[in-house]
Amino acid sequence: PMVASDLLARHVLLAEKQQVEIERLRDEGTALCECLVATGVLTRDAIDAMLHRIRFEKVLDKHPLFSDRSGFPCLAKLVSAHELSIAIAGSAGADAVRCLCSASK
């Protein structure tokens, strides 16, 4: 049977191996980007823009309040979250809430 100290030691070793792999992959990615920029295939701005798009896509996947890939939240979904509706109404004020109610009919 494995004791807690053995299990902890295995997890520490695994974490150390994963850190080495992360650093290797980071170095490899950096080298690839530098080669692409140095040869004129891509600019650093193009690489940064693609990284931004990839990260933004991940955020959209994690947050269902966004109705589509436009990046704009769907007002109906936002307002359907009760706590958020209360916060919006409180921040916007009564006049704005009345206007929103009229516009949404």
C-alpha positions as CSV (number, residue, x, y, z in Angstrom):
1,P,0.0,0.0,0.0
2,M,1.2,3.5,-0.9
3,V,1.6,5.8,2.1
4,A,0.9,9.5,1.9
5,S,4.5,10.5,1.8
6,D,5.1,8.2,-1.2
7,L,2.1,9.7,-2.9
8,L,3.3,13.2,-2.2
9,A,6.8,12.4,-3.5
10,R,5.3,11.0,-6.7
11,H,3.2,14.2,-7.2
12,V,6.2,16.4,-6.6
13,L,8.2,14.5,-9.1
14,L,5.4,14.7,-11.7
15,A,5.1,18.4,-11.1
16,E,8.8,18.9,-11.6
17,K,8.7,16.9,-14.9
18,Q,5.7,18.9,-16.1
19,Q,7.5,22.1,-15.3
20,V,10.5,21.0,-17.4
21,E,8.2,20.1,-20.3
22,I,6.4,23.5,-20.0
23,E,9.7,25.3,-20.1
24,R,10.9,23.2,-23.1
25,L,7.6,23.9,-25.0
26,R,7.8,27.7,-24.2
27,D,11.4,27.8,-25.5
28,E,10.4,25.9,-28.6
29,G,7.4,28.3,-29.2
30,T,9.7,31.3,-28.7
31,A,12.3,29.9,-31.2
32,L,9.6,29.2,-33.8
33,C,8.1,32.7,-33.4
34,E,11.6,34.3,-33.7
35,C,12.3,32.3,-36.8
36,L,9.0,33.3,-38.4
37,V,9.7,37.0,-37.7
38,A,13.3,36.8,-38.7
39,T,12.4,35.3,-42.1
40,G,9.6,37.8,-42.7
41,V,6.9,35.2,-42.7
42,L,5.0,36.9,-39.9
43,T,5.4,40.0,-37.9
44,R,5.4,40.0,-34.1
45,D,2.1,42.0,-34.2
46,A,0.5,39.2,-36.3
47,I,1.7,36.5,-33.8
48,D,0.4,38.6,-30.9
49,A,-3.0,39.1,-32.6
50,M,-3.4,35.4,-33.2
51,L,-2.5,34.7,-29.5
52,H,-5.1,37.2,-28.5
53,R,-7.8,35.6,-30.8
54,I,-7.0,32.2,-29.4
55,R,-7.3,33.4,-25.8
56,F,-10.4,35.3,-26.5
57,E,-12.0,32.2,-28.1
58,K,-11.3,30.3,-24.9
59,V,-13.0,33.0,-22.9
60,L,-16.1,32.8,-25.1
61,D,-16.2,29.1,-24.7
62,K,-16.1,29.4,-20.9
63,H,-18.7,32.1,-20.6
64,P,-22.2,31.2,-22.0
65,L,-23.5,34.8,-21.6
66,F,-22.0,35.4,-25.0
67,S,-24.5,34.3,-27.6
68,D,-22.2,34.0,-30.5
69,R,-18.6,34.5,-31.7
70,S,-19.2,38.3,-32.2
71,G,-17.8,38.9,-28.7
72,F,-20.9,40.9,-27.7
73,P,-23.0,39.6,-24.8
74,C,-26.6,38.8,-25.6
75,L,-28.7,41.3,-23.6
76,A,-31.5,38.8,-23.1
77,K,-29.1,36.3,-21.5
78,L,-27.5,39.0,-19.3
79,V,-30.8,40.2,-18.0
80,S,-32.1,36.7,-17.4
81,A,-29.5,36.3,-14.7
82,H,-31.5,37.5,-11.8
83,E,-28.6,38.9,-9.7
84,L,-27.1,40.6,-12.7
85,S,-30.5,42.2,-13.5
86,I,-30.8,43.6,-10.0
87,A,-27.2,45.0,-10.3
88,I,-27.9,46.5,-13.7
89,A,-31.1,48.1,-12.6
90,G,-29.5,49.5,-9.4
91,S,-26.6,51.0,-11.4
92,A,-28.6,52.3,-14.3
93,G,-31.4,54.0,-12.3
94,A,-35.1,54.0,-12.6
95,D,-35.3,56.1,-15.7
96,A,-33.0,53.9,-17.6
97,V,-34.9,50.7,-16.5
98,R,-38.2,52.3,-17.7
99,C,-36.6,53.1,-21.1
100,L,-35.2,49.5,-21.4
101,C,-38.7,48.1,-20.5
102,S,-40.3,50.2,-23.2
103,A,-37.7,49.4,-25.8
104,S,-37.9,45.6,-25.1
105,K,-41.7,45.4,-25.7
